[in-house]
Amino acid sequence: MALARRSSSRDQGLIWPGFVDGLATLLMVIIFVLMVFFLIQINLAQRLFGQDETLTELRLELNELTSLLNMERQENDELALARQQLQIALDKSYADALTMEDRLAAMQKALLILEDDKLSLLAEHDALTADKDTLTVSRDSLEADKAKLMAERDLLVEKLAKMGQNIDNLTNQLASAENAEASANAEISDLETRLASMEDRIAAMLADRDQSARDLTASRNEVLEMTTAMLTLQQRLEELQALLDEKTEEAREAKQVTANLTQQLNEALSSKVAELSRFRSEFFGRLRDVLKDRTDITIVGDRFVFQSEVLFALGSADIGTEGEGQLNQLAEALKQLTEQIPDDIDWVLQVDGHTDDLPIFTNEFSDNWALSTARALSVVRYLIKSGIDPKRLAANGYGEFQPIDSANTAEARQKNRRIEFKLTRRVTRSQNPS
C-alpha cells in the first residue's frame, strides 16, 4: 500500500513539470505574438504621425502663401489709390501752370509798355524842360511800377518753374506707379495661378498619402521659386527708383536750359524795344519839326496829341480839310520811318480817340464811346488810304474816361477832346517769353 502510494506520487511528479512547460511555451508564444502586434502598431502609428506632420507643414505654407497674396492685393489697391491722387495733383498743377502763364503774359505786356514809357520820357527830356517836375514825378512812378512788375514777373517765373518741375515729378511718379501696378498685377496673377496649383496638389496628397513626400518636395520648390520671384521684383523696383532719380536730374537740367533761353529772349526783346524807341524818337522829332508852329498839336510823354478840333468838327467823326493836311504830313513821316525800321521789329501805330465828359446822343452816335471809336477809325482809314500798311495800325476809343484835365471847365474839356498817336511794339503771345 505504501509502495503503491509512493509509485503514484512519483508518477504525478513526472507529469506536472511537462504541463508547466507546455503552459510556459504557450505563454511565450502568446507574448511573442503580442509583441509582434505591438511593434506593428508602433510602426503604423509612426508612419501616420509623419504624414500628419507633413500635412501640417503644407497647411502652414498654404497659409503663408495666402497671406502673401493678400499683401500683394493690398499693395495693388494702395498703388491704384496713389495713382488717382497723383493724377488729380497733376491736373491741378496743369491748371495752375496755365493760370500762371496767363498772368505772366499780362505782366510781360505791362512791363513792355512801361519800358516804352520810360524810354520815351528819357528821349523827350530836353524838349519838356518846362514840365520837368511833373515828368520827374511820372518817371519815379513808372520806375516804381516797373520795379513792382519786374518783381511780380520774377516771382511768377519762379513759381512757373517750380510748377513745371512739380508737373514733371508728378508725371514721372505717375508713370512709375503705373509700371509698379502693372508688375504687381502680373505677380498677383502668377501667385494666384501657383496657389491654385498648390491647392490641387494638396488635395492629391490627401487622396494618396503615399505620394505626400514627393509632393512636399515639389511644393517646397514652388515656394522657393516664388521667393526668388519676389526678390527679383524688389530688385526691379529699386532699378525703377534709380531711373526715376536719373530722370529727375535730367528734368532739372532741362529747366535750367529753359531759364537760360528765357533770359536770352528777354535780352533780345529789350534790345528790340530800345531800337524801336530810337525810331519812335526820330519819328516824333520829324513831326515836331513839321508841326512846330502848331499850339494845338503837342507831345505828351510817348504820345503825339492832336486836339480834336484840328481834325474834326464838334460832334463829328468826318475828317476836315485842315485835318487831312495834318494827317498827310504824319503819313509822309511814317512812310519814311517805315523804310528804316527792320522787318523783325513788330511795330504798330496806335490811334486813340478821346472825348470830353459832355453827353452826346445823335442818330449817328449813341454815346461818347461810339464817337471816340469812330474818330479813331476815321484816322486809321485815312492813313490806310494814304499808303500805310493796315497791319501797322490800331484804333481804340476811350470816350471821356481818360481825361488829361479833370477840371469842370471849357478849357479842360477842350484838352480832353483829342486824338493820340503812339508808336509802340505789338506784343503777341508767341513773343511772350513765358
C-alpha positions as CSV (number, residue, x, y, z in Angstrom):
1,M,0.0,0.0,0.0
2,A,2.8,2.2,0.9
3,L,4.6,1.2,-2.2
4,A,1.6,2.0,-4.4
5,R,1.3,5.4,-2.9
6,R,5.0,6.2,-3.5
7,S,4.6,5.0,-7.1
8,S,1.6,7.2,-7.6
9,S,3.4,10.2,-6.1
10,R,6.4,9.7,-8.4
11,D,4.1,9.5,-11.5
12,Q,2.4,12.7,-10.5
13,G,5.7,14.4,-10.1
14,L,6.8,13.3,-13.6
15,I,3.6,14.6,-15.2
16,W,3.4,18.1,-13.6
17,P,6.7,19.6,-15.0
18,G,5.6,18.8,-18.6
19,F,2.3,20.5,-18.1
20,V,4.1,23.6,-16.7
21,D,6.5,23.6,-19.7
22,G,3.5,23.4,-22.1
23,L,1.9,26.3,-20.4
24,A,5.1,28.3,-20.3
25,T,5.6,27.6,-24.0
26,L,2.1,28.7,-24.8
27,L,2.5,31.8,-22.8
28,M,5.8,32.7,-24.6
29,V,4.1,32.2,-27.9
30,I,1.2,34.5,-26.9
31,I,3.7,37.1,-25.6
32,F,5.7,36.9,-28.9
33,V,2.5,37.3,-30.9
34,L,1.5,40.3,-28.7
35,M,5.0,41.8,-29.1
36,V,4.9,41.4,-32.9
37,F,1.4,43.0,-33.0
38,F,2.6,45.8,-30.7
39,L,5.6,46.6,-32.9
40,I,3.4,46.6,-36.0
41,Q,1.1,49.1,-34.3
42,I,4.0,51.3,-33.3
43,N,5.3,51.3,-36.9
44,L,1.9,52.2,-38.3
45,A,1.5,55.0,-35.7
46,Q,4.9,56.5,-36.6
47,R,4.0,56.4,-40.3
48,L,0.7,58.1,-39.6
49,F,2.3,60.7,-37.3
50,G,4.9,61.5,-40.0
51,Q,2.2,62.0,-42.6
52,D,0.2,64.3,-40.2
53,E,3.3,66.4,-39.7
54,T,3.7,66.7,-43.5
55,L,0.2,67.8,-43.9
56,T,0.5,70.4,-41.0
57,E,3.6,71.9,-42.7
58,L,1.8,72.1,-46.0
59,R,-1.2,73.8,-44.4
60,L,1.3,76.3,-42.8
61,E,2.9,77.0,-46.2
62,L,-0.6,77.4,-47.7
63,N,-1.5,80.0,-45.0
64,E,1.7,81.9,-45.7
65,L,1.0,81.9,-49.4
66,T,-2.5,83.2,-48.7
67,S,-1.1,86.0,-46.6
68,L,1.4,87.0,-49.3
69,L,-1.4,87.1,-51.8
70,N,-3.5,89.4,-49.5
71,M,-0.5,91.6,-49.0
72,E,0.0,91.9,-52.8
73,R,-3.6,92.7,-53.3
74,Q,-3.5,95.4,-50.6
75,E,-0.3,96.9,-52.2
76,N,-2.1,96.9,-55.6
77,D,-5.1,98.8,-54.1
78,E,-2.7,101.3,-52.5
79,L,-0.9,101.8,-55.8
80,A,-4.2,102.4,-57.6
81,L,-5.2,105.0,-54.9
82,A,-1.8,106.7,-55.2
83,R,-2.1,106.8,-59.0
84,Q,-5.5,108.5,-58.7
85,Q,-4.1,111.1,-56.2
86,L,-1.2,111.7,-58.5
87,Q,-3.5,112.2,-61.5
88,I,-5.6,114.7,-59.5
89,A,-2.5,116.6,-58.4
90,L,-1.2,116.6,-62.0
91,D,-4.4,118.1,-63.4
92,K,-4.4,120.8,-60.7
93,S,-0.7,121.6,-61.5
94,Y,-1.5,121.9,-65.2
95,A,-4.4,124.3,-64.4
96,D,-2.2,126.3,-62.1
97,A,0.6,126.4,-64.7
98,L,-1.8,127.8,-67.4
99,T,-3.1,130.5,-64.9
100,M,0.5,131.4,-64.2
101,E,1.3,131.6,-67.9
102,D,-1.6,134.0,-68.5
103,R,-0.6,136.2,-65.6
104,L,3.0,136.2,-66.7
105,A,1.9,137.2,-70.2
106,A,-0.1,140.1,-68.8
107,M,2.9,141.2,-66.7
108,Q,5.2,141.0,-69.7
109,K,2.9,143.1,-71.7
110,A,2.6,145.7,-68.9
111,L,6.4,145.7,-68.5
112,L,7.0,146.3,-72.2
113,I,4.5,149.2,-72.1
114,L,6.3,150.7,-69.1
115,E,9.6,150.2,-70.8
116,D,8.3,152.2,-73.8
117,D,7.0,154.9,-71.4
118,K,10.3,155.2,-69.6
119,L,12.4,155.3,-72.8
120,S,10.2,157.9,-74.3
121,L,10.3,160.1,-71.3
122,L,14.1,160.0,-71.3
123,A,14.2,160.7,-75.1
124,E,11.9,163.8,-74.7
125,H,13.6,165.1,-71.5
126,D,15.3,168.1,-73.3
127,A,12.1,169.1,-75.0
128,L,10.0,169.1,-71.9
129,T,12.2,171.2,-69.5
130,A,9.3,173.3,-68.5
131,D,7.4,170.3,-67.2
132,K,10.5,168.8,-65.5
133,D,8.9,168.4,-62.1
134,T,5.8,166.7,-63.4
135,L,7.8,164.4,-65.6
136,T,10.1,163.5,-62.8
137,V,7.2,162.5,-60.6
138,S,5.8,160.5,-63.5
139,R,9.2,158.9,-64.2
140,D,9.6,157.9,-60.5
141,S,6.1,156.4,-60.5
142,L,6.9,154.5,-63.7
143,E,10.1,153.3,-62.2
144,A,8.3,152.1,-59.1
145,D,5.6,150.4,-61.2
146,K,8.3,148.8,-63.3
147,A,10.2,147.6,-60.3
148,K,6.9,146.2,-58.8
149,L,6.1,144.5,-62.1
150,M,9.6,143.1,-62.5
151,A,9.4,141.7,-59.0
152,E,6.0,140.2,-59.7
153,R,7.3,138.8,-63.1
154,D,10.3,137.2,-61.4
155,L,8.0,135.7,-58.7
156,L,5.7,134.4,-61.4
157,V,8.6,133.0,-63.4
158,E,9.9,131.3,-60.3
159,K,6.5,129.9,-59.4
160,L,6.0,128.7,-63.0
161,A,9.4,127.0,-63.0
162,K,8.6,125.2,-59.7
163,M,5.2,124.3,-61.1
164,G,6.8,122.8,-64.2
165,Q,9.2,120.8,-62.0
166,N,6.3,119.6,-59.9
167,I,4.4,118.6,-63.0
168,D,7.4,116.6,-64.3
169,N,7.9,114.9,-60.9
170,L,4.2,114.1,-60.7
171,T,4.3,112.7,-64.3
172,N,7.3,110.5,-63.5
173,Q,5.8,109.4,-60.3
174,L,2.6,108.5,-62.1
175,A,4.4,106.5,-64.7
176,S,6.4,104.7,-62.1
177,A,3.2,103.9,-60.1
178,E,1.6,102.6,-63.3
179,N,4.6,100.4,-64.0
180,A,4.7,99.2,-60.4
181,E,1.0,98.5,-60.6
182,A,1.3,96.5,-63.8
183,S,4.2,94.5,-62.3
184,A,2.2,93.9,-59.1
185,N,-0.8,92.8,-61.1
186,A,1.4,90.3,-63.0
187,E,2.9,89.0,-59.8
188,I,-0.5,88.6,-58.2
189,S,-1.8,86.7,-61.2
190,D,1.2,84.5,-61.1
191,L,0.8,83.9,-57.4
192,E,-2.9,83.1,-57.8
193,T,-2.1,80.6,-60.5
194,R,0.6,79.0,-58.4
195,L,-1.7,79.0,-55.3
196,A,-4.4,77.2,-57.3
197,S,-1.8,74.6,-58.4
198,M,-0.7,74.2,-54.9
199,E,-4.2,73.6,-53.6
200,D,-4.7,71.0,-56.3
201,R,-1.6,69.3,-55.2
202,I,-2.5,69.3,-51.6
203,A,-5.9,67.7,-52.4
204,A,-4.0,65.0,-54.3
205,M,-1.8,64.4,-51.3
206,L,-4.8,63.9,-49.1
207,A,-6.2,61.4,-51.5
208,D,-2.9,59.5,-51.8
209,R,-0.7,59.7,-48.8
210,D,2.0,57.5,-50.4
211,Q,2.8,60.5,-52.7
212,S,3.0,63.0,-49.8
213,A,6.8,63.2,-49.6
214,R,7.3,63.8,-53.3
215,D,4.5,66.4,-53.4
216,L,6.0,68.1,-50.4
217,T,9.3,68.4,-52.2
218,A,7.6,69.9,-55.2
219,S,5.8,72.4,-53.0
220,R,8.9,73.5,-51.4
221,N,10.4,74.0,-54.8
222,E,7.4,76.2,-55.8
223,V,7.8,78.3,-52.6
224,L,11.5,78.7,-53.4
225,E,10.6,79.9,-56.9
226,M,8.1,82.3,-55.6
227,T,10.6,83.7,-53.1
228,T,13.1,84.1,-55.9
229,A,10.4,86.0,-57.9
230,M,9.7,88.3,-55.0
231,L,13.4,89.1,-54.7
232,T,13.5,89.8,-58.4
233,L,10.5,92.1,-58.2
234,Q,12.1,94.0,-55.3
235,Q,15.3,94.4,-57.3
236,R,13.3,95.7,-60.3
237,L,11.6,98.3,-58.1
238,E,15.0,99.5,-56.9
239,E,16.1,99.8,-60.5
240,L,13.0,101.9,-61.3
241,Q,13.7,104.2,-58.4
242,A,17.2,104.8,-59.6
243,L,15.9,105.5,-63.1
244,L,13.3,107.9,-61.6
245,D,16.2,109.8,-59.8
246,E,18.1,110.0,-63.0
247,K,15.1,111.4,-64.9
248,T,14.5,113.9,-62.2
249,E,18.1,115.2,-62.5
250,E,17.7,115.4,-66.3
251,A,14.4,117.4,-65.8
252,R,16.3,119.8,-63.5
253,E,19.0,120.4,-66.1
254,A,16.3,121.0,-68.8
255,K,14.6,123.6,-66.6
256,Q,18.0,125.4,-66.2
257,V,18.4,125.4,-70.0
258,T,14.9,126.8,-70.4
259,A,15.7,129.6,-67.9
260,N,18.8,130.5,-69.8
261,L,16.8,130.7,-73.1
262,T,14.2,132.8,-71.3
263,Q,16.9,135.2,-70.2
264,Q,18.3,135.4,-73.7
265,L,14.9,136.1,-75.1
266,N,14.2,138.9,-72.6
267,E,17.5,140.5,-73.5
268,A,16.6,140.3,-77.2
269,L,13.2,141.8,-76.6
270,S,14.8,144.6,-74.6
271,S,17.2,145.3,-77.5
272,K,14.2,145.4,-79.9
273,V,12.3,147.7,-77.6
274,A,15.3,150.1,-77.3
275,E,15.7,150.1,-81.1
276,L,12.0,150.8,-81.6
277,S,12.3,153.6,-79.1
278,R,15.0,155.2,-81.1
279,F,12.9,155.1,-84.3
280,R,9.9,156.5,-82.3
281,S,12.0,159.4,-81.1
282,E,13.1,160.1,-84.7
283,F,9.5,159.9,-85.9
284,F,8.3,162.3,-83.2
285,G,11.3,164.6,-83.9
286,R,10.3,164.8,-87.6
287,L,6.7,165.5,-86.7
288,R,7.8,168.2,-84.2
289,D,9.9,169.9,-86.9
290,V,7.0,169.8,-89.4
291,L,4.3,170.9,-86.9
292,K,6.4,173.1,-84.6
293,D,4.3,176.2,-85.2
294,R,1.0,174.5,-84.1
295,T,0.0,175.0,-80.5
296,D,-2.9,172.6,-80.8
297,I,-0.6,169.7,-81.5
298,T,1.6,168.6,-78.7
299,I,3.7,165.7,-77.4
300,V,2.7,164.3,-74.0
301,G,5.0,161.5,-72.8
302,D,5.3,158.9,-75.5
303,R,2.2,160.2,-77.4
304,F,1.7,162.7,-80.2
305,V,-1.6,164.6,-79.3
306,F,-3.9,166.3,-81.8
307,Q,-6.7,168.3,-80.5
308,S,-10.0,167.0,-82.0
309,E,-10.7,170.5,-83.5
310,V,-7.7,170.1,-85.8
311,L,-9.2,167.0,-87.4
312,F,-13.0,167.0,-86.7
313,A,-15.9,169.3,-86.3
314,L,-17.7,169.3,-82.9
315,G,-19.7,166.0,-82.6
316,S,-18.5,164.7,-85.9
317,A,-16.2,161.8,-87.0
318,D,-15.6,163.2,-90.5
319,I,-12.0,164.5,-91.1
320,G,-12.0,168.1,-92.3
321,T,-9.7,169.7,-95.0
322,E,-7.3,171.0,-92.4
323,G,-7.2,167.6,-90.7
324,E,-6.4,165.9,-94.0
325,G,-3.4,168.2,-94.4
326,Q,-2.0,167.4,-91.0
327,L,-2.6,163.6,-91.5
328,N,-0.8,163.8,-94.8
329,Q,2.3,165.2,-93.1
330,L,2.0,162.5,-90.5
331,A,1.6,159.7,-93.1
332,E,4.6,161.0,-95.1
333,A,6.8,161.0,-92.0
334,L,5.5,157.5,-91.1
335,K,6.3,156.2,-94.6
336,Q,9.9,157.4,-94.4
337,L,10.3,155.8,-91.0
338,T,8.8,152.5,-92.2
339,E,11.6,152.2,-94.7
340,Q,14.2,152.4,-91.9
341,I,12.6,150.1,-89.3
342,P,13.9,146.5,-89.6
343,D,11.4,143.8,-90.5
344,D,12.0,141.9,-87.3
345,I,10.6,144.7,-85.2
346,D,6.8,144.2,-85.0
347,W,5.7,147.8,-84.5
348,V,2.3,149.4,-84.7
349,L,1.0,153.0,-84.7
350,Q,-1.8,153.1,-82.1
351,V,-4.6,155.7,-82.7
352,D,-6.6,156.5,-79.6
353,G,-9.8,158.6,-79.6
354,H,-10.9,160.7,-76.5
355,T,-13.8,162.9,-75.9
356,D,-14.9,165.3,-73.1
357,D,-17.5,164.4,-70.5
358,L,-20.4,166.2,-72.1
359,P,-23.0,163.6,-73.0
360,I,-23.9,163.1,-76.7
361,F,-26.9,161.4,-78.3
362,T,-27.4,161.6,-82.0
363,N,-28.7,159.5,-84.8
364,E,-25.1,158.6,-85.6
365,F,-23.6,158.2,-82.1
366,S,-25.4,156.9,-79.1
367,D,-22.6,158.0,-76.6
368,N,-19.0,159.2,-76.4
369,W,-17.7,155.7,-76.7
370,A,-19.1,155.4,-80.2
371,L,-17.8,159.0,-81.1
372,S,-14.3,158.3,-79.9
373,T,-14.1,155.0,-81.6
374,A,-15.5,156.3,-84.9
375,R,-12.9,159.2,-84.9
376,A,-10.0,156.7,-84.3
377,L,-11.3,154.5,-87.1
378,S,-11.6,157.5,-89.4
379,V,-8.0,158.4,-88.8
380,V,-6.9,154.8,-89.4
381,R,-8.8,154.5,-92.7
382,Y,-7.4,157.8,-93.9
383,L,-3.8,156.6,-93.1
384,I,-4.5,153.4,-95.0
385,K,-5.8,155.4,-98.0
386,S,-2.5,157.4,-97.7
387,G,-0.4,154.2,-98.2
388,I,0.2,153.0,-94.6
389,D,0.1,149.2,-94.2
390,P,-3.2,148.2,-92.3
391,K,-1.2,145.7,-90.3
392,R,0.8,148.6,-88.8
393,L,-2.3,150.4,-87.5
394,A,-4.6,150.0,-84.5
395,A,-7.7,152.0,-83.4
396,N,-9.1,152.4,-79.9
397,G,-11.9,154.5,-78.4
398,Y,-11.9,155.6,-74.7
399,G,-14.8,158.0,-74.6
400,E,-14.5,160.5,-71.7
401,F,-12.9,158.1,-69.3
402,Q,-9.2,159.0,-69.7
403,P,-9.1,162.8,-69.3
404,I,-5.9,164.9,-69.3
405,D,-7.6,167.6,-67.2
406,S,-10.4,166.6,-64.8
407,A,-11.5,170.2,-64.1
408,N,-15.1,171.2,-64.9
409,T,-14.1,174.0,-67.3
410,A,-14.4,174.6,-71.0
411,E,-10.6,174.7,-71.3
412,A,-10.2,171.3,-69.6
413,R,-12.9,169.8,-71.9
414,Q,-11.0,171.2,-74.9
415,K,-7.8,169.5,-73.8
416,N,-9.7,166.2,-73.3
417,R,-11.1,166.2,-76.8
418,R,-8.1,164.7,-78.6
419,I,-6.6,162.1,-80.9
420,E,-3.4,160.4,-79.6
421,F,-0.8,158.7,-81.7
422,K,1.7,156.2,-80.1
423,L,4.4,154.2,-82.0
424,T,4.8,151.1,-80.0
425,R,5.7,147.4,-80.2
426,R,3.0,144.9,-80.8
427,V,3.1,142.1,-78.2
428,T,1.7,138.7,-79.2
429,R,1.5,135.5,-77.3
430,S,4.2,133.9,-79.4
431,Q,6.6,136.6,-78.5
432,N,5.9,136.1,-74.8
433,P,9.0,134.5,-73.1
434,S,6.8,132.6,-70.7
